[in-house]
Amino acid sequence: NWQDLSLLAPGNRANAAGESPIPRDTGAYQINMDGQQITNNVAGSAFGNPRYSRDAIAEFEFVANRFDATQGRSSGVQLNAISKSGTNTPSGTFSGYFRSDRFNAADAVAHRVLPYSDQQVSTTFGGPIRKDRVHFFVNYEYEREPQTFVYTTPYPKFNFDQTGTRREQKLGARFDFHFSPKMRLSVRGNKWSHELPYDARYTGGGDKTPSSAVSLDRGMDQLFSSVTNVIGTRAVNEVKLGYAGFNWNEKSYVRWPDHPAGFGVGAPSIQLRGLTIGETHNQTPQKIGQELYSVRDDYTLSYNAAGRHDLKVGGEYLNDKTWMFVCNRCNGLLDVQGGPIPANIESLFPNLMDVSTWNIASLSSISRKYVVGVGSWKQNPPRKVYAGWVQDDWTMNKRLTLNLGVRYDLETGVFAENIEFLPFLQANRPSDTNNFGPRAGFAYSVNDRTVVRGGVGKYFGEISGQPSFWTKRYTEQIHPEILYDGRPDFAVNPFNGPYPTYEQALATTCAVTHSATCVRREIPSQLAASDLQIAYSYQGSVGIQRQIANTASVEADYVTTRSRAELYTRPNVNLTYDPATGVNYPFTDISRRPYPDFGLVNQFRSDGWSNYHALQAAFTRRMSNGWQASATYLLAMLKDAQSSPAPFTVAPDLGGEYSLAASDQRHRVVFNGIWQLPHALQLSGLYFFGSGERFSTNYGGDLRATGATGGRLRPDGTIMPRNALIGNPIHRVDVRLQRRFAFAKHGAVDGILEVFNLFNHANYGSYVTAESNARYATPSSNTNVAYQPRMVQLGFRATF
């Protein structure tokens, strides 16, 4: 993953290179390539982001705090990269890297060596088409990686491996045209495809079975151009035009001849206490794509007035045309948390990969409800984004520089403002338009070797497409909630007859018939609230950087990010609460529901908040005398909360509790070094330490009778602490030895030997987080390379 490069940056708080640069969701970060926004904003970060070959990256920047006004739509960090371009000298590379389970240690979860291999090849070439005028650079990368997922549920018959081969291709091309010393044009195109036979989010672990697994194919295609004009001797103007496409599709492996929507594959989601059989995602099949068109203008003017000013003025427009086909709960959800898991559960599901063999009827006695989606699966929610900024970097004198800026951001369509869905939403609601973000910073040179720096600012994030498209879905779909009625075949025949069509289901809803046997609509996921707003943060920092030798420096900064209006999903807003006890009235008491015509209603809210405080320090020694090194240290704390669901204090497990957040991690240390040895040998290494990370936890049932899952109330009346599970510390040492063989004047080949997790420390990235599961707090499978046992990689890299 090209985002591996960010792990060495001061302030980075990720334990492993994943789909986002920090362990927070969309809106807390932004990813830019050559100034083009390429972040996947259709859904959360777990759905992936575009990838590029590391061999195609020329420059890389991770901004952990206080970026200037020319960048925005992030309440947290910015990740910036510059692609490689050709030069007047033709040059290229060809490299290959290979791994095999013959050299692997035993997996720390499965306690055996898992089948594994990896083959990766990459090539680049660039040069002049016309010297000093036109240059090109092209790259291609291919990777093939068979993977094995293991299951560790308390039921041995459910714990069989699933193995498949991941394939990934990355292709890029860039052309640069220098029309004159004052005008140039750059054009870049990229394509990426990523075929995953198993989506790691829904495969492996101790709280689900192999019937949860789905295939996942991701891809992106991009086109970007920029025209730069030098105006006179003091001004530069750059216009950027871009298209960023990102898409994915998912499909289940489970055979289901009598699928209610006629797809033939898929599985119902059967929710037991601490275990799910069938699909955990319950959104397949699905095909989703983002088509993001952008235009941006940057104007920079340099002038002298009480010092030197570099004034930057600009604006940006993005048009997001997202399309999707999502079978939203068309597989059905059966809630069987009305009692403990039956002792003979394994015999009820003799073939997890074929629904026709499942004895679901035997679960009727512990059933609570059944929900299934009917209606249209296609949506196309529009979203438009606007921004404008002014930034002045004012060098007042040789010692003091001020950075002053203000930015304005506007998004329309993100909260489905024009959609009516009564009684929750009226049409033509106003957009959030008061998003002005002032920013101020300074850098003061105490002397030639020491700089003190700091500043504050307000930063607005970006909203993903989820509030918009989920709300639109529920205006075109019905999810009838069928409560358990005592019939012995309820679990397999919830409607006591055939599944209804959309029109038939609509005609039986309580809002239409008002009869005693009416059906209540359920909103199982993320309906927009009427008062949603754009998340924002107040960021501040103060620090010092000191050069301690000609090639070495140290730096330390205190940083804080106070995020407000954070978006989250409230589990069920269709509840009322007893002010005397602070506990909800049972959801089964329909007379006390604020919306009696509806069942469960999960709703987006934007009144969450978090506070992040950190001391980030770094040491850097540039290459000299045959060696270089860098080290970073992070001491951090992250707390967050969601608002109370009632205007009075409720039980702490129901909302309003401010505590250490999931992903909170106290210490993080990264060391990297390179040593040039005799005989053209080079030794390099990385040491990574991360103290225990917090994970979100629950008891694994619904003892409060809220109608939702994942409650924290235990059977003995005590409440499970919020985010109670702290994972084990991570220690990882990676080493690399390479030998260069020079050929002719401009050619060389490096032979490479790498060992990842040299000391085979057991590192875990996932755990069973439901306390009612017999394997609570035990590690579960995670295929990210950061959590793998010792691996050996052989490779070569040829340059010419």
N, C-alpha and C positions, 0 to 999 in steps of 0.2 A: 504494500500500500504506500503510495507516494506521501501520505500524511505521516508516515514514520519519521520523516524529517523534522516534524514539530516536537517530537519527544525530547529533543535536546534543548529546546528553547526555555529560557527562564519564564516561570509563571505557568508553564503547561501543567495541567493536573490530571492528565489521562494516564492510566496504567498500561494501556495497550492502544495501538493504532486501530481505530475502528472507523465508523462511518462519519464521526464528527470529531473536531479537534479537542473538544472538552466534553465531559460527561454531563451535558445539559442538552435540552432539546432545541429545535429550530427556533430562531429568534434570539438565542443567546450567542450565536456565532454567525459569521458570514464568510463564504469562500469565494475568492476572486482569482481569476487567471488573466493576466495581462490587463487588469482593470475591468474585466467582464465578470459580472456576478453569475456564478454557475451553481449555486446551492440548490439542492432539491427542496423546494418549498411546497410541494404538494401535500406532504404529510411529515411526520416526525423524522428525526435523524435515524431511527432504527430502520427506515426504508431505504437508506443508502444515499450516497452522493457520487458524482462523477469521479472517475479515476483516470490518471495519466501515468505514463511510463516515467519512472524517476530519471531515466536517461534523457528525457525531453525537457527537464526542468533546469533552467539556468540560475535562477535566484529564488529564494524562499524566505518568507518573513512571517513570524508569529507575533501578533501584537496582543499582549495580554491585558492591557489597560490603557485607556485614554488615547484613542486614535483621533486624528484631526477631523475637521468637519467635512472633508472631501469624501470620507467614508462613513457609512451608516447602515441602517437596517440590522443592527446588532446591539443588544444591550449588554454584551459580554466581550467577545474577542473577535479579531479579524485574522484571517489566514490569507496571505497574499503570495502569489507565485508568478514568475515570469518565465515564459517558454523560451527555449533555445532558438537561435537564429543562425543562418549560415554566415560565413566570412569569405574573404578573398582567397583563403587557402582551403582547397577541398580536403575534407577529413571525415572520418567515420569510425564507428565502433561496431563490434559484434561480440556478444557475450552469451554465456550459457551457465546455468546453475542447476545442480541436481542433488536430490535427496532421496534416501531409501530407508525403509524400516529396518534393513539389515544393520544399520548403525544407530538406531534409536534405542533409548532406554524404555522401560515399561511405563505405560500411562499411569499417572498418579491416582486416577479415579477407577479405571478398569483393572489396575494391577496386573497388566500384561501388555506386551508390545502389540499395538494395533496395526493392522495393515495400512501402509502409508507409502507414498512416494510423491515426488514433485519434480517437474521438468519445466524450466523457464529459459526462454531464449529472447534476446533483444538485439535490435540492430538500429543504427542511426547513420545518416549520411547528410552532409551539407556542404555548400560551397557556392561559388559564383556562377550565375548564368551570364552576367555581364559584369566584369570587374568594376568595383566601386559603385555600381548602379543597381544591379539586381542580384539577390542572393536567395537561396532556398535551404530548407532543412526538413528532412523527413525522418520518421521513426516508426518502428513496428515492434510489438512485444507479444509473445504468446506464452501462456502458462497452463500446464496441465497438472492437476493435483487430486489424486484419489483420496477421499476422506472417509473416516469411520466414526459414526456416532453411537454412543453407548447409553443404555438406560439403567437406572439404579433405583427403580421403584421397590416397595416392599414385597412385590409379587413376582417371583422368579420367571413365570411363564410370559410375563410382559417384557422381560429384559433381554431382547435379542438385538444384535447389532444391525445397523443400516449403513451400507457402504455405497458410495457413488463417486464419480469423477467430476470435479470442478474444472471448468475451462474458461479462460479469460483471454481476450484479445484487445490490444490497444494500438491505435493507428493515429498518426498525426502528420500534418504538413504545414509549413509556414513559408511564406514568400515575402521578401522585403524589397521595396522599390524606392530608390533614392533619386527622385526626379531632379533635385537641385540641392545645394547646401541648406536651403530653407524649407524644403518640402519633401516628405517621405510618406509612403503608404505601406502598411503591414497587413497581411491577410493570413489568417490561421484557420485550419479546419481539423477537427478531431472526431474520432469514432471509437466507441468502446462497447464490447459485449461481454457479459458475464453470465455464464450458465452454471447454476448451482443445483445439483440434483436434490439437495436437501437444504432448506432454509434453517440455519442454525438457531433462529429465534424460537422455532416450534419443533425442534428435533433434539432428542437426547435429554437426559436429566432424570430427576427423581420424582417429579410431580405430573408427568404425562407419559403416554405410551407411544409406540411406533405409529399408531393410527393418526397421530397428530401431524406427522411429517407431510410437507408439501414441497414441490419443486419451485424454484425461483429463477427467473431469467431477468437480468437487468441490462440496460443499454443506454447509451447517450450518443447524440450527434450534435456537433457544434460548428458554427461558422462565425468568425469574428474578423472585423477589419477596423483599422484606425488610421486616420489621416492627420499628420502633424505639420503645422505651418509655423515657421518662425516669422514674427511680424516685427520688422524693424530690428532694433538692438535690445529691446527690453521686454518683448511679449512673445508668448507661445500659445497657440490654440490647438487643441487636439479634439477631434470628433471620433467617437467610437460607435460602431454599429454591430449588433450581435444577435445571434440566435442560439439558444441553449435548449436542446431537447433532452429529456430524461424520461425513461419508461421502465416498467416492469410488469411481469405477469406471474401468477401463481396457480398451481393446480395440485389437487390431492392425488395420492396413490391408492386410496381405499376404493375398492369396488363396491358399487351400490346400485344394483339393477333397478330398484324401485325408487330412485331418487325423486323427491317430491317435485323438483323443478325440471326433471328429465335429463340431467347432465350425465348420469350413469356412473359418476365418480364423486367422491366426497364422503363426509361422515358427520353425523350429528355430534354436537358437543354435549357430552354427558358429564355433568358437574357433580362429583362426589366430594366428600369432605377431604380436602388436601390432595385430591387426585382428579384429573380429567381424562376421560376415555373419549376418543374421537378427536375432532379438530379443536385445538385451543384458540385458533385465530377466527374460525367460523366466517371467513370472508372470501372463500374460494368457490369457483374460479374467479379470478379478477385480472383485468388488464387496465393499467393506468399510465397516462403519459402527460408530461409537462412540455409545453411549447412556449418558451419565454423569449419574446422579442424585446430588444433594448436599444435605446439611443442615448448617448451621453456626450456632453460638451464640457471640456475643461479649458479655462482661460487663465493664464498666469501672466502677471505683470510685475516687473521688478522696477523699483524706483527708490530714490533717496528723499527722505523727509524726516528730520530728527533721527537719523539712522537709516538703515536699509530695510526696505519692505519687500517681501515676496507675497503678493496678493493673489489669491486663487479664488476664482468665481466660477460656478458651474451649475448645471442642472442635468436631470436624468428622468427618463420615462421608460417604464417597463410595462409590457402588455402580456399577461399570462393567460394562455388559452389551454387550460387543462381539460383533458377528456378521460373518461373512465367507464369501465364496465365492472361492477362489483356485485357479486351475488351475496348481498348483505343478509346473513343469517338464513339464507334459503336452505341450508342444511338442517336447520332446527337446533334448538337448545333445550335440553331436558335437565331441569334442576332436581337432583335427587339427594339433597342435603337434609332431608327430613329425618334421617337416622344415620347410624354408622355404616361404613362400607361393609356389605355382606361378606361373610367369611369365605363363601364359595365364588367370589367375584371372578376368579380366573376361569372357572368352568362356564361362566355365563358368556364369555367372549372367547370361544375356541380358536377363531381366526380373526385377529385384529384387523386384517387387511381386507375383510369381506363382511359388509354389514349384514348380508343375508344370513350369516351364521350366528348373529348376536341374539341372545335371549334377553332382550330389553324388557319384555313384559314382566319379568321377575322383579324389576326395580319399581314397579308401580306403587307398592306399599310405602316406599320412602320418598316418593315423588312429591314435589311442591308445586311445580308448574311446568308448562311447555310453551315455548315461543318459537315462531317461525316467520320469516319474512316473505311477503308476496307483493308484487308490483313491478315497477320498472327498475332495471339494474343499470341504466345508462344515465350519466349526468355530465354536464359541461359547464361548470360554474366559472364565470369570467372574473378576472381580478386585474385591476390597474393600479400602478404604483408611480408616484411622482416624488421628486426630491429637488431641493435647491440649497446652495451653500455659499458662504463667504468665509475664507480663511486668510488671516494675515499673520505671517511669520516675520516678526519685527525684531531685527537685530539693533538694539538701542545703542550699544557700544561694544567694545571688545569682550566685555564680561557678561553682559545680560542680553538674553533673547526672550521675547514674549511670543507666545502662540495663542492667538485670539481667533475665535471662530463661532459661527452660529449656523445651524442646519435646520431645514424644515422637511418633514416627511409626511406624505399622505398616501393612504391606501383606500381604495374603494372596492366594494364587493366582497371583502374578506369576511364580513359578518353577516352575509346574506341580507343586506339592509332592505332589499326590495321584495323579499319573500314574506308572505303572510302564512302563519301557522297558528291559528287560534286554539286555545286561549293564551298561548305563550308569546306569540310574536305578531305584531301588526306590520303591515307593509310600509315602505318608504320611511324607515327609521333613519336618523341622521348618521353620517359617518363620523369617526373620531378625527377631528380636524385641527386640534390645538397642540400639534406635535413639534414645538420649537425646542431645539436642543443647543443651548449656549455652552461653549467650552473655552477654558482658559488654562494656559500652562506657562511654565518658565524654565529656563536653564541658566544657571549662574556659574561662571567659571571662577572658582576661588583662586586658582593659579593655573599654570600650564598643565598640571597633572590631575586636577580635581574639579569635578562638576557636581553641583547640587541641582536637583531638578524636582519638579512636581506640578500639580495642577488638579483641576476639578472639571466636571462636565456632566451634562444630562444626555443620555443616549437612548434612543428609541429602537426597539427590536422590529422584527418583521413577523407577521402572522402567517402561518401556513394555510393551505387551502382547506383544512379540516372543518373549521366552523361553517364555512360556506357550503361545502359539498355534503356534509352530514345533514345539515338542515334541509337542503334541497331534496336529499333522499327521502326524508320523512314526510315531505309533501307529496311524494310519488309512490310511497310504499306504506304498507300496513303490517305491523308486527303484532298479531293478536296474542294476548296473554290468556292462556287456558289454565285455570287453576285445577289442581287435583280434585277429582270428584268422587273418589272411592272405588271406581271401576277397576277390576283386576287387570284389564288390558289398557289402562290409561296410557302407559308409557309408550305403547306402539300404536295406539289409536286415540290420540288426544282429542280429535274432533268428533269422535264417535261416528265416523263416516269419512268421506273423501276430503282431501285438502281443498280449501276454498280458493277461488280466483280472487283477484284484487277487488272486483266489483262485488262479489259475494261477501268477502270479508268486510268491505266498507258498509254494506247494507246491514250487517249484524252488529256494528259498533254501537257503544252506548250513546255516543253523540247523535246517532241517527234514530235508534229505536227506543231508547229509554226503558227497555223491558228488563225484567228480572233475569233473563237469560242472555242479556246482551254481552258482547265481547269487548274487552277493554284493550285499547291500543297501547303497546309498549314502545318506549323510546330507549333502546338498549345502549345507545352510544352517542354522546356529544352533540346534543341539540344546542344551538346558539342561544345565549341569554339576550334579553333586550338591551342590556346596558354594557355590553362588552367594549373594551377599549384596548388600544395598543400597549403592550408591555414596554416598560422603560426602566432605566436604572440611573442612579447617581453614582458616578465613579470618581475616585480620588486617589492620588498617590503622592508620595514624597520619598526621595532617595538620593543616593550619592554614587558616583562612579569615580574610581581612582586608578590611575596608571601607576603600577608599582615597579615596573621595569620597562625597558624598551619594547619588549614583546609581550608583556603581561599586564592584566588589569583585573580589578575586582569591582563589583557593584552590588548594591543592596537597596531594595525599595519596599516600603510598606504600601500595600494596595488594598483598596476596599471597593466592593461593588454592592450597592444596596438596590436590589431589584424590586420593582413594584408593579402592580397590575399583572402579575404572572398568570398565565392561562393554565387551567387544569380542569379535570372532569369531576364534578360532584356526583357521587354514586347514585343517589336517588333524591330528587327534590320533591317527589310526591309523598312527603311525610310531614306530620306535625309532631310537636314535642311537648312533653309535660313540663311546665316551668317549675313544678315542685321537685321533680326528680332529675331534670336535665336529660331525660331519656325519651326516645321516640315512642309514640304509640305504635303498636304492631301494624305492620303494613297490611296484614290480613284484615284489619278493621277498615273496610272501605268507607265507612261513614266518616272517618277522620282524615281521609285523604284530601288535600287541598284541591286536587283535580280528580274527582271520583269517576270521571269517564275514562281515565287513563290508568294503566298499570305502572310499572317501573318507568321512571323518566330520569335518564342520566343527562346532565346538562353541563355545557362549558360555562365556567365562571372565570372572571379576570380580576379576582380580588385576593390572589395569593401573593406572598411576598417572601423574600429571602435576603440574608445578609452574609456577605463573604468578606473575610478579613485574612490577609496573608502577608508574610514576610518572604520575599523572594530574593535570593542571592545567587551570584554567579561569579566564577573565576574563569578567565580565558587566557591561554598562552598561545600565541601564534607560532607557526612553524619556524624554528631556528635551531641550529646545532643538532639537527636530525630528529627533533621531536616536537609535538604539540599536544595540548591537553585542554580540556574544558570540564567544568563541574557546575552543577546547579543544585540548589537546595530550596525547598519550599516548606514553610511552616504555615499551615492554613486551617481555617475553620469555616464551615458552611452550615447555617441554620435556616430553616424555612418553616412556613405554616400556610394553612388554608383557612379561610374565614369560617366562623361558626355558622351553621345552617339555621340558627334561630336568633332572635334579638336578645337572648339571655344566655348564660353559661350552660353549656351542655356537657355531657360526659366526655372526657378527653379523647376517647376513641371515635367520637362522632364529628369532631372538627374543632378548629380554633386552637389546637395545641402547637406551640412554637418550640421546636426542638432541633437537635442535630439532624441534618438532612441525609437522605440516601445519597451516596457517593461522597459524603464527607470523609476526608482522609487527612490525618494530622501531619504526617511527614512524607517527603518525597525527595530522593537523592538520585542524581544521574551523573556518572563520570564517563568521559570519553577520552581516549588517548591514541596517538599514532606515533610509532617509533620507526625510523629508518635504520635498518641493520646492514651490516656488511653483506657483500655478495648479492646485491640487488634485492635483498629481502626487506619486507615491511611487516611489522606486527602492529595490530590495532585491537582495541578492546572497548567494551562498554560494560559498566556496572549499573544496574538499576535496583533501587530499593523503594518500596512503597509500604508504609505502615497499613494496618488493617483498614479496609474500606467498609463503610456502612451500607447495608442493604435494607430495602423496604421489606417488612415482615407482616404477617397476619396469622391469626389462629387457624384459618382454613374452613370457616363455616359462617353461618349467619344466625348466631344466637340472640342477636338483638331484634330479629325479625324485621330487618330493614328492606328486605326484598332483593338486596344486593349480595355479593360474595366478598370474601376477603376481610371479614370482620375481625376485630382484635379482642373481643370478649371471649374469655375462657369459660368452660362449663362450671368451674368453681366460683365464678363471679368476679375474679380478678381480671385486670386488663393487661394485655400484652403490651410492653413498652413500644413506642413508635420507633421504627427503623432500628430494631434491637440487635440485629445480627451484625457483628463485626467480623469481617473475613480475616484470614491469616495474612501475615505480612508477605510481601513478594520480594524475593531476592533472585536476581538473574545476572549472570555473567556470560557475555558473548565475546568470543575472540576470533580473530581473523589473521591468517598468515598468508602472505602472497609473495611470489617471486616473479620478477620482471625479466623477460627474455627479449632483448632488443634485436630487431632485424632491419637491415638497410638503414636508411637515414631517417625515415619517418614512420617506421612500423615497430610495434612491440606487442607481446602477448604476456598477460599476467596469469600465472597459475594460482588458484585460490583455494585455500582450505579454511572452512569456517566451522565453528562449533557453537551452537546456541544452547544456553542454559548449561554451561560447562560443568558445574558441580551438581547438576540434576536435582536442584531444589524443587520440592513439590509446590508449585504455584497454582492457585485456583482463581478463576474469574467468575464462577457461578456456584450458587448454593441452593439447597432446598429451603424455601423461605416460609412455608406453611407449617406452623407448629404442630398441627394435628397429624401431619405426615410423620410416620415412624422414623423417617430418615431426616427429620428437621436438622438444619445447620450443617449437614454433611455436604461436601463438595459434589457438584455435578459436572457433566461434560461441557467443555468449552473449547472450540477448535481454534481460537485465536492463537497465533504463534507465541504470544507472550506467556501463555499458560501451558505450553507443551513441555514434555520431558526433554532430556538431552537429545539433540539432533545434530547430525553432521551434514555439511553441505560442501560439495566439490564444485568448482567452477573455473571459468576462464574468461578473460576479457581481452579482446584484440583491438588495438587502435591503429589506424592507418591514415 
